């Protein structure tokens, strides 16, 4: 008997557990590939054929989501039913149960508990940076100060018909 392909396996999973959209499973599979490439670059290795921990996968999925969806990452993931890191763990272990992914004896869904806060990971990077208030320099600026008041000019050439 031939092993079912990824798409068929995902259909079987969501028939049994419909908490997550089909695209969430594709995202996790692609995110795993992204994570392996990321780890390969970090280790300056020519090949990476090793087990990826739950925390490493979470970091890879976080980076992959930001890379793919930017400021829409949280919205897209929530649309797929993924609201917290534990949801990624449930998806991974659904895939393990279907023999799509492998695991070690030490791996468990608890590895995905408390990975990161979605608001911090996917919203905060796109919020404007709050700058500290400027300190007073001690210099008094008056409305007639030529350094600050650029609206007053006696230079008639600046008001010409564009032949500056």
N, C-alpha and C positions, 0 to 999 in steps of 0.2 A: 504494500500500500504506500502511495506517495504522500510525503509530508505536505500538509496544506501550506499555501503561500501566506505571506504576512497579512495581506488584505482579508483573506478568508478567516485567518485566526482572529483578527480584530473583530470581524463580524460575529464570530462565535463568542468572544469575550463580552461584547456589548449586549448580546442577546441575554447573557447570564447576569451581567452587571452593567446597567445602563447609566451609572453616575457620571460617566465621562464621555464626551464626544469622540467620535472616531478619529478626528484630527489630533486630539491630545495624544493618542497612541503613536501616530506618525511623528508628531513633534518630539516625543520622548526618544523614539528610535533615532531620529536625525540628531537630536541633542546629545545622545550617547556618542555618535560618530564625531560630533563637534568636540565633545569632551576628550575623546581619545586623541584627536589632533592637537588640542590645547595642551594636554599632558605631554605629548610627544615634543612639542615646541619647548615647553618648560624644562624638560629633561635633556634637551638637545640630542635626542635619540633618533636613530634612523628608523627604528620600529618600536612600537609599544604593543606588546602582546601580554597584557597583565590585567588583573581584575581591577575594576573601578569601584571604589567604595561609594556608599550612599552619599556621604558628604561631598566627595569629589564630583559625583554626578549632579548633585544639587547646584554646585557652583557652576558647572558647565551648562546646566539648563538655564540658570539665571542669566549667564552671559549670552547664551544662544537666543533667549527670548528678547533681550535688549538689542542684540544684533539684528534679529529678524523683524521685530515689531516696534522698536523704539518706544516712544511714549504710550503706544497702544498695547504694550505687552500685558499689563495687568488686565485690561479689558478683554483682550483676546483669550487669555488663559481662563478668566472667570466665565466667559461665554462657553468655553469647553467644559466647565464644571470644576476647574482646578483653582482652588481658593487658598490653598496652603501647601507647604512642603509635604505634608502627610499624604496629600492627594497624588503627588508624584510617586510616592512610595507605593500607594495602592495600585497605580497604573503599572509600575515596574513589576510588582508581585503578581498582578494578573497576567503579565507577559511571561513571567517565570513559570507560572502554573501551566501555561500553554506551550512551554519549552521554546519560546521565542528568545528569551534571555536565560543565561545561566546564573547560578549563585553558589556561594560557598556555604559551609555549615554555620559560619559566623554571621551571615547576612540575615537581616530581618527587617520588617517594615518599620521597626523602631529606629532604624538608622536614618530615617527621613524626618524624625520628630525634631522640631525646633531648629530647622535649618536656617531660615531667614524669614523676616516679615515681608509680605508682599508689598505693602505700602512703602517700606524703606527701600526695597530692592528695585521696584518698578516705577514708582511715582517720584520719589525724592530726587533721583538723578536728573529729572527734567524740570524741577522747580527752580525759579530764579534764585540766585545767590543773594542773600541779604548782606548789603555792605554796611559796615559800621558808620555811624554818624561822623561827619568831618569835624575835627577839632577847630575851635576858633583860633585864628592866627594872631589875634591882637590888633590887626590892621582894621581900621574903620573904613567901610566902603560907603561912599555917598552916591546918590543918583547921578551926579555930574562926573563921577570918576571915569575917565576915558578908558581905563583898563576893563571895566565891567560893562559900561553902557555903550554898546555898539550900535544902538539905534540912532544916535545923534551923530551926524557927520556934516562937515562943511565941504566935503570933497564932492563937487558937482559931477566929476567924472564917474563916480560910482552910480549916479542916477542917469547915466546916458542911455541911449537906445540900444545897448548891447555891443557897442564897439569898444570894449575894454581892452 
